[in-house]
Amino acid sequence: MLLQVGNSGEQRWQQLKKNKFALASIILITVALFCAIFAYWISPDSSTNADLQTVEIQAKKPGYRQLFLRLPIKNSSSNNPLSK
C-alpha cells in the first residue's frame, strides 16, 4: 500500500474549491479571526475615561441602586400625536 503525500493536499484543495459553501465559510472564519486578533489596532478606544470606575460604587454588592442624574420630566402629552 503506497501513500501519495503530495497529491493528497492538491486533491483536498480541488474538492474545497468545488464546495462554494465550505470555501465561503473558511473565508468568513478567517476574516473573523483577523478582526478578533487585530481589533485594538483596527479601532482603538481613544476616550480618556473609558475605564473610570467610582470606588464607592465598585465595592457595593450586586443589585445596588444609585441615582446618577435626575432629569426633570416635561409635560410630554402635548407632543404625543396619539393623545389627541
C-alpha positions as CSV (number, residue, x, y, z in Angstrom):
1,M,0.0,0.0,0.0
2,L,1.6,3.3,-1.1
3,L,0.6,6.7,0.2
4,Q,0.7,9.7,-2.1
5,V,1.5,12.5,0.2
6,G,1.9,15.3,-2.3
7,N,-1.2,14.6,-4.3
8,S,-3.5,14.4,-1.3
9,G,-3.2,18.1,-0.5
10,E,-3.9,19.0,-4.1
11,Q,-6.9,16.8,-4.2
12,R,-8.3,18.3,-1.0
13,W,-7.8,21.8,-2.3
14,Q,-9.6,20.9,-5.5
15,Q,-12.5,19.5,-3.5
16,L,-12.6,22.6,-1.3
17,K,-12.7,24.9,-4.4
18,K,-15.7,22.9,-5.7
19,N,-17.6,23.3,-2.5
20,K,-18.5,27.0,-2.5
21,F,-20.2,26.9,0.9
22,A,-17.1,25.5,2.6
23,L,-14.8,28.0,0.9
24,A,-17.1,30.9,1.9
25,S,-17.1,29.5,5.5
26,I,-13.3,29.4,5.6
27,I,-13.1,32.9,4.3
28,L,-15.6,34.2,6.9
29,I,-13.8,32.4,9.8
30,T,-10.5,33.8,8.6
31,V,-11.9,37.4,8.5
32,A,-13.5,37.0,11.9
33,L,-10.3,35.6,13.4
34,F,-8.3,38.5,11.8
35,C,-10.7,41.1,13.3
36,A,-10.6,39.4,16.7
37,I,-6.8,39.4,16.8
38,F,-6.2,42.9,15.5
39,A,-9.4,44.6,16.9
40,Y,-7.5,47.1,19.1
41,W,-5.4,48.3,16.1
42,I,-8.4,48.4,13.7
43,S,-10.5,50.5,16.1
44,P,-8.6,51.9,19.1
45,D,-10.5,53.4,22.0
46,S,-9.2,56.9,22.5
47,S,-11.7,58.0,25.1
48,T,-9.9,59.2,28.2
49,N,-12.3,58.0,30.9
50,A,-13.4,54.7,29.3
51,D,-12.5,52.6,32.3
52,L,-13.0,55.1,35.0
53,Q,-14.8,53.5,38.0
54,T,-16.0,55.1,41.1
55,V,-14.5,53.2,44.0
56,E,-17.5,53.7,46.3
57,I,-19.9,52.1,43.8
58,Q,-17.5,49.5,42.6
59,A,-17.3,48.0,46.1
60,K,-21.1,47.7,46.6
61,K,-22.9,44.3,46.4
62,P,-24.8,43.3,43.2
63,G,-28.2,44.9,43.0
64,Y,-27.1,48.2,44.5
65,R,-29.0,51.2,43.0
66,Q,-27.6,54.6,42.6
67,L,-29.2,57.7,41.1
68,F,-26.6,59.4,38.9
69,L,-28.6,62.0,37.1
70,R,-32.0,63.4,37.7
71,L,-33.7,64.9,34.7
72,P,-36.9,67.0,35.1
73,I,-40.0,65.4,33.4
74,K,-41.6,67.8,31.0
75,N,-45.3,67.6,30.0
76,S,-44.9,65.3,27.0
77,S,-48.7,64.9,26.3
78,S,-48.7,68.0,24.0
79,N,-46.0,66.4,21.8
80,N,-47.7,63.0,21.6
81,P,-49.9,62.8,18.4
82,L,-51.8,59.7,19.7
83,S,-53.2,61.5,22.8
84,K,-55.3,63.9,20.7
